[in-house]
């Protein structure tokens, strides 16, 4: 905002500034502060093209907010090579506005959605728009699923906005949400819904085949992120350098640990958009973190880990007190398998189907919900 003030002081024409517009209140504040004369925004309208209409009608609480995930940037760059449009992680309609995506054939038929994470709530919202009577069951006391973990990382709390905004929209559409309820096949049989959407997320991978993975000094990344395990002033090996691994490393650094990151791929954070890596590394590089790409974890022992160089097969050891596994998640789909074996129209969506990012979960759930006949 300082640069806006400086510009205003040296020009005699109106100033328009485009910055990360988080809310209507922010826009008003910047105008009132006199730092600019007009508000410019792009990503805010990707996620919610009705931003202005909602604010103008007196319902700013219905605005869906950009979470700054940069999926739009990545998709526009990558899709340009394929001749297709950019996308928004939270708005599956973007670039598909000319398509007749929603038919309103729900007819009040009951659909059960199991899990109130990003995928489950997207499915619930979309089905409700189509005229289905939607019941969402969530085993925890609040919505969010794995977003609650991701949003608990340092400077990542705005990821939780997507859950808040999906809840607002779903409730307005009449979706019924029951918390603290673990669904069983017997419950589904008693309700006898027209269709079931299983959005039970994923479980952190802790390979039983990895020697030493069951040791007491081994935990998974979500345990660190959610504060379920505290590690301070120790030597720690983090296995896996995806965004979760890097975010976990940042937390461990802040707790005074000496961290070594082990990655089997030849580069750190393989497949991750470079702007996300740059942002995370800008905070990690202030610490003495050691990165070991191209190394395969072979075993976890009492005081060290055994690594193998992927190219040369040469073995080496790294001394450590604690090991944190950040190897992704596997689908938590046991309930889906049980239900789909005995009922028609049972669909796994999001990480319960295949692990991915927020965009994958949202778009997968949306596509499944509009395809229900």
ROTI-939343 format. One record per residue: residue in one letter; x, y, z of N, C-alpha, C in turn. Coordinates in steps of 0.001 Angstrom, whole numbers, padded with zeros to 6 digits, always signed. Atoms other than C-alpha are relative to their C-alpha. Example, Ala and Ser with C-alpha at 12.3 -4.5 7.8 and 13.67 -1.06 7.14 Angstrom:
a+000890-001190+000000+012300-004500+007800+000900+001200+000000s-000820-001190-000060+013670-001060+007140-000770+001090+000730
***
This chain:
x+000817-001204+000000+000000+000000+000000+000859+001265+000000x-000874-001153-000013+002971+002316+000545+000293+000511-001391x-000294-000418+001363+003750+002325-003149-001178+000744-000607x+001184-000696+000502+000159+003376-003892-000001+001454+000493x-000037-001356-000554+000542+006365-001556+001024+000848-000747x-001043-000734+000698+003781+007388-003293-000460+000383-001405x+000503-000287+001346+002146+007145-006709-001016+001137+000055x+001024-001051-000132-000805+009260-005567+000631+001363+000217x-000630-001263-000312+001630+011910-004413+000721+000660-001159x-000785-000575+001105+003340+012392-007765-000766+000050-001312x+000808-000077+001217+000506+012094-010278-001256+000804+000288x+001219-000804-000161-002568+014213-010873-001183-000639-000696x+001086+000751+000626-004740+011519-012412-000425-001125+000941x+000456+001079-000876-006830+008789-010764+000918-001220-000059x-000848+001191-000120-004941+005708-009574-000882-001226+000237x+000658+001283-000213-006262+002181-009940+001062-001017+000375x-000973+000996-000461-004472-000603-008056-000680-001361+000095x+000493+001373-000089-004939-004343-008326+000868-000745+001005x-000716+000788-000982-003961-006311-005276-000901-001150+000435x+000757+001170-000440-005124-009459-003532-001212+000477+000793x+001206-000544-000615-008698-008308-002798-000714-001097+000780x+000535+001079-000821-009778-010469+000112-001488+000168+000323x+001382-000208-000419-013118-008839+000932-000488+001370-000434x+000547-001329+000270-015474-005942+000181+000460+001024+001036x-000438-000914-001065-014437-004455+003527+001412+000507-000278x-001358-000414+000347-010819-004396+002410-000027+001038-001116x+000095-000934+001123-011771-002659-000837-000457+001377+000483x+000494-001267-000535-013731+000012+001033+001080+000710+000821x-001025-000589-000858-010890+000529+003499+001101+000659-000831x-001055-000563+000835-008343+001089+000742-000464+001275-000712x+000527-001229+000602-010600+003646-000940-000085+001118+001028x+000149-001002-001053-011292+005424+002343+001356+000529+000456x-001341-000414-000406-007575+005500+003188+000636+000941-001018x-000515-000894+001008-006999+007391-000030+001248-000476-000711x-001194+000524+000663-004245+005115-001256-000231-000246-001490x+000336+000199+001405-006067+004594-004548-001422+000508-000235x+001315-000546+000359-009125+005833-006416-000955-001059-000516x+000807+001093+000520-010334+002616-008026+000601-001321+000469x-000430+001339-000393-010167-001032-007014+000075-000880-001245x-000134+000957+001089-008831-003530-009523+000183-001398+000568x-000175+001372-000457-009039-007287-009166-000224-000945-001162x+000189+001021+001033-008859-010428-011289-000382-001321+000646x+000249+001312-000602-008601-013562-009167-001286-000038+000816x+001245-000024-000784-011481-012448-006952-001209-000332-000864x+001130+000233+000893-013758-012609-009986+000098-001350-000714x-000109+001378+000491-012374-015939-011155-000809-000916+000912x+000667+000898-000939-013637-017604-008006-001470+000361+000173x+001399-000400-000153-016847-015559-007795-000325+001142-000952x+000356-001049+000963-018039-013692-010897-001163+000864+000456x+001126-000773-000539-021035-012499-008862+000411+000843+001206x-000549-000761-001127-018788-010670-006374-000715+001342+000161x+000592-001340-000081-020149-007214-007197-001496-000082+000277x+001451+000127-000177-023787-008335-007407-000345-000346+001455x+000265+000390-001378-023626-009965-003970+000231+001155+000966x-000294-001140-000867-022031-006919-002370-001046+001092-000179x+000969-001054+000306-024402-004494-004103-001372-000309+000591x+001305+000389-000533-027415-006474-002905-000007-000133+001520x-000052+000021-001454-026232-006337+000696+000314-001346+000603x-000324+001325-000524-024950-009900+001042+001481-000324-000221x-001430+000265+000173-021153-009687+001235+000440-001329+000600x-000356+001280-000616-021133-012805+003413-000113-001167-000977x+000153+001068+000992-022081-014820+000321+001124-000016-001030x-001121-000047+000947-018949-013814-001588+000941-001171+000252x-000999+001057-000110-016645-016742-002292+001372+000631-000233x-001282-000694-000001-013082-015688-001599+001113-000809-000655x-001209+000598+000554-009880-016382-003475+000921-000400+001150x-000887+000476-001060-007530-018467-001311+001470+000137-000378x-001380-000253+000388-004406-017495-003246+000806-001246-000298x-000706+001258+000250-003526-021052-004285+000808+000010-001297x-000711-000189+001277-002260-019854-007719-000308-001081-001042x+000375+000998+001003-004003-022699-009538-000392+000671-001310x+000374-000728+001219-005328-020109-011987+001242+000304-000825x-001239-000315+000699-001783-019027-012871+000580-001241-000665x-000570+001238+000525-000581-022582-013287-000822-000544-001159x+000854+000570+001045-003572-023711-015327+000027+000838-001269x-000054-000846+001195-003436-020704-017644+001290-000239-000775x-001287+000247+000657+000231-021364-018352+000021-001375-000670x-000064+001360+000533-000089-025120-018816-001047-000250-001077x+001072+000250+000969-003401-025084-020673+000196+000754-001305x-000264-000751+001225-002139-022509-023156+000663-000875-001056x-000676+000898+000938-000011-025243-024702-000972-001003-000618x+001005+000939+000517-003143-027334-025196-001150+000725-000687x+001064-000775+000630-005310-024512-026513-001282+000024+000799x+001187-000045-000861-007667-024656-023536+000139+001156+000987x+000056-001170-000867-008649-022088-020924+000614-000257+001369x-000410+000095-001385-007336-021340-017485-001165-000396+000880x+001028+000479-000914-009229-022642-014481+000195+000610+001379x-000062-000414-001403-009989-021750-010874-000198-001240+000864x+000114+001175-000863-009503-024306-008113-001383-000127+000615x+001255+000022-000748-012765-023312-006437-001234+000249-000853x+001138-000294+000873-014948-022380-009424+000056-000871-001254x-000033+000908+001149-015490-025325-011800-000711+000546-001229x+000723-000597+001130-017716-023114-013988+000918+000838-000882x-000870-000910+000740-014795-020920-015065+000457-000628-001318x-000351+000503+001320-014224-021324-018790-001037-000923-000606x+001071+000896+000488-017392-023411-019110-001348+000715+000008x+001220-000789-000158-019913-020598-018929-001011-000241-001122x+000909+000203+001132-021349-021391-022366-000672-001366+000030x+000575+001344-000090-022125-024983-021356-001227+000011+000926x+001183+000167-000854-025486-025966-019904+000317-001112+001001x-000549+001007-000907-023936-027711-016912-001019-000573+000976x+000934+000444-001034-026839-027924-014475-001387-000252-000569x+001434+000201+000204-030149-029604-015087-000623-000083+001390x+000649-000089-001308-032652-029213-012296-000969-001167+000161x+000806+001216+000004-033817-032799-012224+000036-000734+001329x-000086+000669-001289-033260-033502-008548-001340-000461+000527x+001350+000388-000399-036953-033530-007812-000161-000311+001474x+000127+000235-001429-036385-033509-004072+000490-001347+000470x-000509+001313-000401-034796-036956-004102+001188+000164+000951x-001022-000096-001037-032483-037578-001133+001340-000535-000492x-001374+000423+000260-028733-037753-001654+000793+000191+001281x-000862-000081-001175-026296-038478+001159+001431+000267-000444x-001421-000291+000211-022822-036963+001151+000725-000317+001295x-000748+000407-001190-020325-038511+003549+001345+000717+000000x-001223-000785-000093-017612-036055+004567-000234+001437-000411x+000243-001420+000250-017668-032256+004764+001299+000750-000256x-001181-000707+000471-014333-031405+003222-000332+000749-001270x+000225-000783+001212-013866-029453+000003-000788-000786-001040x+000714+000806+000992-015050-032312-002196-001438-000251+000424x+001346+000292-000476-018034-033238-000044-000908+001203-000062x+000833-001198+000016-019284-029684+000304-000251+000507-001415x+000234-000361+001407-018805-029002-003408-001089-000869-000599x+001041+000906+000491-020859-032078-004227-001353+000377+000581x+001259-000353-000661-023506-031058-001689-000593+001264-000586x+000474-001262+000556-023760-027497-003007-000547-000200-001411x+000398+000202+001396-023969-028620-006640-001284-000812-000092x+001204+000833+000007-026556-031320-005950-001213+000783+000490x+001105-000818-000501-028658-028872-003943-000475+000978-001063x+000381-000901+001095-028593-026425-006866-000847-000733-001038x+000745+000799+000977-029949-029225-009029-001360-000464+000534x+001314+000338-000540-032902-029737-006694-000055-001277+000812x-000012+001168-000876-031797-032764-004670-000077+000448+001462x-000003-000233-001444-032428-032929-000922+001262-000642+000550x-001339+000491-000326-028894-033231+000421+000206-000054+001503x-000381+000185-001401-027806-034622+003776+001501-000290+000037x-001441+000191-000143-024129-034301+004723+000296-000522+001397x-000417+000560-001281-022638-036454+007461+001514+000167+000140x-001421-000220-000268-019279-035493+008984+000346-000610+001355x-000331+000687-001252-017610-037661+011611+000648+000921+001035x-000626-000934-000937-015664-034746+013122-001021+001037+000472x+000906-001002-000569-017154-031865+015088-000089+001257-000847x+000034-001158+000880-016504-029393+012273+000315-000444-001422x-000278+000290+001401-016217-029258+008498+001459+000311-000318x-001338-000369+000458-012972-029046+006565+000860-001143-000461x-000825+001132+000405-011341-032445+006391+001473+000367-000059x-001438-000229+000128-007779-032226+005117+000360+001476-000197x-000250-001439+000081-008175-028474+004509+000369+000537+001381x-000327-000446-001348-008023-028095+008285+001475-000223+000305x-001431+000246-000169-004554-029631+008188+000814+000997-000813x-000740-000909+000874-003320-027623+005198-000084+001436+000493x+000208-001368-000455-004780-024416+006630+000627+000303+001350x-000667-000200-001285-002939-024939+009911+001492+000254-000156x-001407-000308+000250+000456-024449+008269+000228+001504+000108x-000348-001409-000170+002286-021152+008690-000412+000806-001231x+000471-000926+001042+000674-018348+006650-000956-000668-001000x+000901+000699+000912-001848-020793+005119-001440-000017+000505x+001328+000044-000600-004937-020014+007219-001105+000368-000981x+001056-000388+000945-006774-018471+004247-000517-001174-000826x+000523+001185+000689-007119-021969+002754-001344-000417+000591x+001249+000380-000668-009895-022498+005282-001191+000824-000469x+001104-000820+000507-011918-019733+003617-000899-000795-000926x+000833+000727+000971-013068-022149+000942-001032-000875+000705x+000958+000800-000764-014707-024352+003569-001084+000903+000580x+000978-000947-000552-016364-021375+005260-000989+000440-001074x+000867-000512+001070-017709-020119+001928-000895-001085-000574x+000836+001111+000465-018915-023541+000780-001107-000297+001000x+001028+000216-001024-020742-023962+004094-001098+001046-000099x+000986-001074+000121-022434-020581+003690-000941-000266-001172x+000810+000250+001188-023614-021467+000194-000875-001231+000163x+000756+001241-000160-024673-025017+001050-001188+000186+000948x+001081-000217-000960-026712-023931+004053-001103+000865-000597x+001004-000844+000645-028443-021214+002032-000879-000820-000947x+000726+000853+000945-029445-023913-000457-000796-001106+000699x+000809+000968-000746-030999-026008+002316+000685-001312+000303x-000724+001231-000308-028285-028627+002734-000003-000220+001512x+000012+000363-001420-028599-030415+006069+001344-000636+000349x-001330+000485-000363-025259-031021+007811-000018-000517+001432x-000057+000642-001310-024809-033433+010717+001456-000275+000360x-001375+000194-000444-021506-033304+012630+000069-001114+001051x-000211+001023-001019-020016-035915+014933-000717-001296-000305x+000757+001187+000405-021621-038700+012940+000827-000854-000948x-000731+000952+000832-019638-041669+011645-001007-000907-000700x+001006+000734+000776-021666-043251+008865+000357-001480-000086x-000150+001443+000184-022177-047014+008686-000897-000446-001146x+000886+000518+001047-023678-049140+005908-001440-000149+000478x+001344+000166-000547-026628-049782+008211-000763+001325-000005x+000636-001317+000033-027337-046050+008457-000473+000333-001408x+000365-000289+001383-027351-045732+004689-001189-000851-000429x+001133+000862+000343-029704-048680+004336-001289+000534+000619x+001193-000524-000674-032083-047073+006841-000516+001257-000699x+000394-001226+000708-032072-043748+004963-000475-000329-001404x+000292+000438+001369-032188-045482+001556-000024+001179-000983x-000025-001165+000889-031074-042416-000434+000064-000412-001465x-000085+000240+001443-031248-042115-004202+001452-000215-000418x-001415+000129+000331-027458-041718-004348+000835+000344+001229x-000930-000264-001086-024436-041581-002044+001321+000488-000587x-001314-000525+000386-021301-039465-002488+000935-000162+001190x-000938+000289-001081-018378-040690-000406+001221+000905-000146x-001116-000950+000008-015899-037933+000393+000727-000095+001331x-000630+000287-001285-013943-039466+003232+001494+000293+000000x-001370-000484+000005-010597-038015+002189+001050-001082-000126x-001122+000929+000083-007223-039697+002457+000689-000137+001345x-000746+000274-001230-004989-041156+005141+001490+000122-000276x-001438-000139+000217-001296-040286+005568+000664-001359-000224x-000690+001250+000329+000948-042941+004046+001136-000242+000994x-001055+000456-000917+003092-044810+006560+000295-001440-000374x-000165+001334+000585+004427-047816+004621+000431-001058+001009x-000359+001102-000905+004422-051020+006640+001233-000735-000503x-001147+000690+000590+007038-052371+004237+001321+000712+000280x-001215-000754-000295+009522-049664+005266+000521-000399+001373x-000585+000460-001254+011818-051046+007931+000165+001161+000968x-000119-001021-001027+011487-048994+011086-001101+001037-000007x+001071-001005+000080+008371-047074+010076-000918-000019+001216x+000845+000109-001190+006663-048276+013248+000717+000424+001280x-000751-000410-001182+009315-046899+015577-000674+001187+000686x+000636-001061-000783+008282-044475+018320+000502+001395-000386x-000527-001303+000413+010462-041703+016854-000411+000360-001425x+000510-000261+001347+008496-041750+013576-001438+000497+000094x+001375-000494+000070+005379-039686+012870-000272+000477-001419x+000361-000516+001318+003518-038261+009873-000101+001523+000049x+000035-001460+000083+003443-034659+008673-001230+000615+000668x+001165-000621-000658-000166-033961+009786+000108+000060+001520x-000160-000030-001451+000793-034826+013365+000802+001226+000440x-000789-001200-000301+003374-032024+013301-000826+001252-000273x+000755-001187+000407+001133-029555+011470-001118+000312+000989x+001135-000199-000907-001806-030065+013832+000420+000085+001465x-000492-000120-001371+000400-029945+016922-000243-001219+000849x+000229+001221-000758-000365-033525+017892+001308-000568+000539x-001324+000371-000495+003368-034106+018272+000885+001231-000070x-000905-001140-000077+005858-031450+019369+001440-000498-000031x-001423+000319+000064+009517-031693+018398+000764+001314+000092x-000750-001237-000201+011930-029037+019636+001472-000304+000243x-001432+000079-000241+015701-028652+019451+000634-001334-000314x-000538+001311+000352+016383-031969+017754+000422-000060-001464x-000299+000284+001394+017786-033411+014568-001186-000763-000578x+001207+000594+000580+014845-034260+012311+000211-000248-001490x+000028+000301+001428+014652-035980+008935-001444+000027-000461x+001311-000042+000631+011604-035083+006842+000114-000747-001325x-000050+000819+001209+010932-037647+004124-001130+000429-000929x+000985-000511+000947+009182-036110+001123+000027+001514-000028x-000161-001454+000090+009575-032564-000200-001102+000669-000798x+001145-000695+000588+006136-031820-001621-000360+001184+000883x+000366-001182-000778+004320-028751-000307-000219-000344+001471x+000222+000379-001397+003271-030620+002837+001323-000207+000713x-001315+000208-000592+006854-031669+003465+000719+001305+000273x-000653-001295-000189+008149-028128+002983-000680+000805+001105x+000723-000727-001053+005416-026648+005183+000301-000592+001378x-000364+000652-001253+006228-029208+007873+001419+000388+000405x-001375-000433-000258+009905-028306+007553+000027+001401+000588x+000061-001365-000518+009037-024653+008131-000404+000015+001470x+000447+000085-001391+007187-025523+011341+001121-000531+000887x-001087+000590-000777+010084-027683+012558+001155+000983+000157x-001041-001025-000095+012559-024901+011759-000338+001023+001077x+000425-001004-000968+010525-022453+013823+000094-000513+001439x-000102+000601-001335+010769-024891+016755+001450-000331+000366x-001406+000145-000350+014561-024820+016706+000630-001328-000347x-000561+001285+000410+015180-028144+015013+000985+000154-001156x-000891+000089+001156+017975-029028+012584-000628-001018-000951x+000801+000848+000885+016075-030428+009587+000785-000402-001247x-000500+000523+001268+017244-032624+006727-001186-000527-000789x+001116+000425+000847+014778-033112+003867+000509-000997-001033x-000377+001077+000919+015056-036358+001911-001055-000123-001083x+000920+000081+001131+013501-036567-001555+000535-001001-001021x-000434+001020+000946+013635-039553-003906+000151+000554-001414x-000094-000615+001329+013038-037407-007022+001291+000810-000105x-001252-000737+000160+016022-035559-008513-000076+001473+000358x+000137-001393-000384+014579-032169-007571-000951+000113+001187x+000862-000254-001157+012876-030688-004520-001388+000417-000485x+001404-000314+000301+009071-030417-004585-000364-000313-001449x+000301+000348+001397+008603-032319-007867-001467+000218-000343x+001368-000211+000464+005537-031273-009831-000723+001151+000651x+000634-001116-000702+004838-028256-007604+000225+001291-000784x-000103-001256+000726+004167-024844-009174+001106+000852+000604x-001223-000654-000465+007352-022766-008950-000257+001158+000951x+000269-001135-000891+005729-019745-007275-000274-000467+001428x+000250+000555-001328+004572-021931-004393+001307-000436+000646x-001307+000410-000522+008063-023375-004023+000799+001222+000439x-000764-001207-000318+009659-019927-004130-000483+000639+001297x+000561-000608-001208+007304-018628-001449+000422-000775+001243x-000341+000826-001155+007939-021550+000883+001506+000018+000276x-001450+000039-000177+011687-021679+000287+000555+001326+000519x-000466-001300-000486+012022-017954+001003+000031+000044+001515x+000016+000047-001466+011182-018749+004629+000885-001121+000544x-000823+001117-000453+012995-022070+004890+001481+000330-000097x-001418-000254+000247+016282-020737+003513+000659+000848+001069x-000577-000747-001108+016752-018544+006547+000518-000900+001103x-000457+000976-000984+017508-021714+008499+001058-000898-000651x-001089+000849+000514+020227-024337+008107-000517-001346-000495x+000601+001230+000523+017982-026896+006424+000892-000614-001075x-000776+000747+000993+019799-029577+004409-000971-000748-000910x+000852+000691+000960+018170-030914+001215+000795-001104-000695x-000652+001147+000628+019025-034355-000141-000926-000591-001070x+000795+000598+001088+017278-034950-003484+000697-001230-000577x-000577+001185+000626+017791-038183-005379+000396-001079+000986x-000320+000988-001027+017897-040255-002179-001254-000783+000382x+001120+000879-000370+015652-043221-001397+000164-000463+001441x-000033+000464-001383+014789-043995+002231-000122-001518+000023x-000031+001459-000043+015685-047626+002899-000402-000552+001369x+000320+000489-001340+015332-047971+006659+000119+001138+001008x-000067-000939-001111+014728-046007+009847+000506-000767+001210x-000602+000678-001149+016888-046936+012804-000056+000909+001222x+000142-000729-001262+017266-045754+016390+000593+001406-000064x-000686-001287-000003+019711-042923+015732+000311+000539-001384x-000279-000481+001347+019857-042596+011952-000979-000605-001006x+000757+000599+001107+018216-043314+008622+000995-000471-001047x-000833+000556+001062+019674-045399+005810-000572+000440-001340x+000428-000516+001291+019513-043797+002364+000782-000658-001123x-000663+000522+001195+020312-045056-001116-000055+001050-001094x-000023-000916+001126+021419-042810-003952-000718-000646-001184x+000836+000571+001058+018870-043336-006731+000814-000340-001243x-000798+000224+001210+021482-043091-009501+001122-001004+000196x-001203+000818-000187+024534-044779-008016-000220-001219+000887x+000316+001079-000954+022878-047103-005453+000956-000024+001196x-000894-000105-001153+025510-045976-002930-000818+000302+001248x+000706-000191-001263+024292-046197+000672+000690+001048+000866x-000537-000934-000979+024716-043498+003299-000959+000094+001166x+000850-000177-001169+023406-042722+006757-000048+001474+000386x+000172-001351-000517+022069-039499+008247-000454-000110+001454x+000349+000033-001412+022026-039049+012011-001281+000787+000243x+001253-000697-000298+018635-038100+013390-000599-000483+001307x+000750+000379-001204+016524-038090+016530-001429-000398-000343x+001398+000221+000372+013117-037983+014835-000129-000062-001514x+000281+000113+001433+011688-038885+011422-001457+000362-000233x+001359-000402+000362+008636-037233+009863-000258-000434-001434x+000346+000490+001330+007012-038977+006905-001016+000922-000666x+000913-000838+000792+005443-036712+004288-000082-000613-001394x+000047+000817+001216+004669-039266+001609-001353+000051-000697x+001318-000113+000621+001199-038093+000622-001044-000798+000748x+001114+000731-000606-002096-039784+001347-000505-001072-000945x+000681+001022+000792-003905-042875+000170-001501+000130+000228x+001455-000155-000159-007672-042931-000433-000545-000760+001203x+000713+000635-001104-009737-043641+002651-001352-000469-000559x+001168+000409+000790-012251-045668+000669-000638-001304+000433x+000616+001251-000453-013251-048651+002779-001525+000084+000006x+001456-000157-000034-016771-047272+003278-000564+000007-001414x+000443+000004+001403-017074-046628-000450-000081-001422-000537x-000014+001376+000487-016143-050235-001186-001173-000789+000577x+001120+000696-000632-018725-051500+001310-001332+000400-000627x+001287-000484+000505-021534-049314+000004-000197-000328-001472x+000133+000219+001440-020831-049691-003712-000203-001468-000347x+000191+001428+000255-020889-053470-003392-001466-000403+000083x+001395+000390-000244-024557-053422-002393-001031+001003-000487x+000950-001031+000391-026094-050219-003747+000357+000582-001358x-000297-000760+001220-026437-048420-007079+000312+001449+000341x-000241-001439-000116-025273-044828-007560+000747+000386+001282x-000916-000360-001082-022462-044726-005004+001290+000499-000650x-001135-000633+000679-019613-042392-005954+001047+000449+001017x-001112-000528-000785-016207-041749-004414+000492+001263-000695x-000463-001272+000571-015032-038154-004904+001158+000546+000832x-001134-000596-000692-011949-036154-003999+001063-001020+000334x-001086+000892-000385-009140-037893-002147-000478-001405+000318x+000532+001355-000192-011431-040833-001380+000059-000794-001299x-000126+000627+001315-011119-041530-005107+001462-000047-000442x-001420-000085+000349-007557-040355-005833+000581+001238+000658x-000592-001131-000706-005206-038101-003901+000347+001120-000971x-000278-001145+000861-004734-034607-005282-000054+001285+000795x+000056-001308-000621-004877-030893-004568-001456+000453+000138x+001346-000525-000182-007873-028725-003669-000748+000050-001326x+000644-000102+001313-008591-028121-007344-000486-001352-000483x+000409+001345+000426-008682-031847-008067-001251-000455+000737x+001143+000426-000815-011095-032492-005203-001272+000728-000409x+001173-000808+000331-013445-029635-006099-000537-000346-001382x+000450+000263+001372-013562-030301-009834-000533-001422-000146x+000474+001376+000067-013924-034058-009385-001397-000129+000596x+001302+000070-000656-016829-033635-006964-001073+000693-000834x+000952-000732+000829-018505-031053-009192-000413-000821-001216x+000303+000788+001192-018257-033246-012281-000855-001224+000326x+000818+001144-000411-019647-036235-010412-001425+000421+000338x+001328-000471-000406-022526-034168-009042-000858+000409-001187x+000825-000394+001171-023599-032767-012435-000296-001197-000885x+000212+001189+000839-023347-036246-013984-001070-000924+000556x+001000+000872-000605-025848-037833-011572-001321+000101-000750x+001291+000047+000739-028949-038891-013498-001049-000767+000801
***
